[in-house]
Amino acid sequence: MTITKRANHKRWLWCSMALVTAHSQAADAEFSPYVSGGFTYTDNINRVAEGRQGSLISDLSAGISTDIQGADGSIDLDYELNQLFYSHDSTDNETYQTLAFAADKGIKRTGFRVDAAASIENIARADDQNANADIFSGDTIENKEAGLGVSYRSNPRSKVDLMARAFTDIVNNEDDIGNYNGYGAEFSFANGESVKKLFWQIDGSYQYKESKDNDDDTAITLFSQELGLQTLSGWVPLIRFNFEDYEGTSDADSADTLSWGPGVKYFWTKRSYLELSYNFSEDDNNSDFWAGAVHINPTPRTRLLASYDKRFYGDAYEFLLSHRSRRITNSIRYTEEAVSFDRDLFSSGSTVEEISLSRRLEWSTVLKGRRTDYELSIFHDEREALNATADEQNDEVDGIGIAVRHRLSRRFSLAGRFDYDYYQFISRTRPTQNDYYRIYELEGKYEFNKHLSSTFGVEHNNKSSSFASNSYDETRLSIDIRMQL
């Protein structure tokens, strides 16, 4: 398998690193280079239903982790290079790279900051083909992203609390699907702490994306406003205003909505309130409606937010519950947003440039014991096309993951996990596709000393599909050794 690599935008990385290190002479810096090598045996390298073929994969890797913390700036960098060698067919030998980079820098005491980010990762070529593809199975494409931003934050203790940011970003996918150049801005403008009689909260954002491979482009504008009176009794009368404008690749994925109306908030503590409003709709998508929200924040470690509103697609919901104690961290979040040029839940033949509606539910619980850690994650992802003539109308996935890690000694630990995912792809022209993925994994890790460690494990992957030719079973055995330099 021959893969053509694309430019990795190193200029973003080097410029951003220079940006922070120029002010980091007195910074705390940690550099952790490492090398590793190992073997993975799979009994079904091509992940096929029939004609299974085994392969022993040799993996040589080198990388570096960097953490630089300065007085008013930071750099976090993780980079790794993998060279894979396959025993069954040397033409499949390939080099892969991963990158996670983030940097930010304050500009003296002006309130301005500059931030930069870049990433390289290998993602599934198409989720309807194999959503669990990785570099060993080979059915992946390289995704590269880079971005640069400038932000400003005023003093919130004054009369005005202003946060604003302008940014530009670029995305390259190895198969040229969803590549774009983009830019945008966002702001939040509210009353400062010294204002006692009025309150206001104005939020706005604009994002433009232009395809690098065709004439498609999208623009999304969001604006919301609340203005009211602060009273001694905790009741806050207000006027709210909401506007959304989506300019898609055609009229089919373009829409706008406008609503306004009176409302009231009741604060029983400084951070906890109830809100109710009646809104007059000024568009053809929705009738006049009631909207409401509850926000409970009794301590910095506990927060509950639930809201109901209407947007261009109709009823809209948001939910967040987070709680953290000494040993347990629990978080449940539900969000809805319109997106474009997005490869999440990408399936063969879909048009990622078009604006679509994304819904996501995430539930994560982590319990840390003295020697054993437990983690539970549940999620639901859905992608709904706004274009009624699009081939892919609705793609969704439901998943649950359970992981346990136990430390048998200071040097030796065992970990096990089970993941179950259910994918459904609803097409306008093809039969509905249902895929079920199950992953069982057991892994051990032994630390010989501070700089040398080894991991070994067994993993079983199972996929059953309504299209029998897409089903497969695979078992892997692996061992590697890693040395910190």
Secondary structure by P-SEA (a helix, b strand, c coil): cbbbbccccaaaaaaaaaaacccccccbbbbbbbcccbbbbbccccccccbbbbbbbbbbbcbbbbbbbccccbbbbbbbbbbbbbcccccccbbbbbbbbbbbbbcccccbbbbbbbbbbbcccccccccccccccccbbbbbbbbccccccccccccbbbbbbbbcbbbbbcccccccccccccbbbbbccccccbbbbbbbbbbbbbbccccbbbbbbbbbbccccccccccccbbbbbbbbbbcccccccbbbbbbbcbbbbbcccccccccbbbbbccccccccccccccccccccbbbbbbcccccccbbbbbbbbbbcccbbbbbbbbcccccccccccccccccccbbbbbbbbbbbbbbcccbbbbbbbbbbbbbbcccccccccccccbbbbbbbbcccccbbbbbbbbbbbbbbbbccccbbbbbbbbbbbbbbbbcccccccccbbbbbbbbcccccccbbbbbbbccccccc
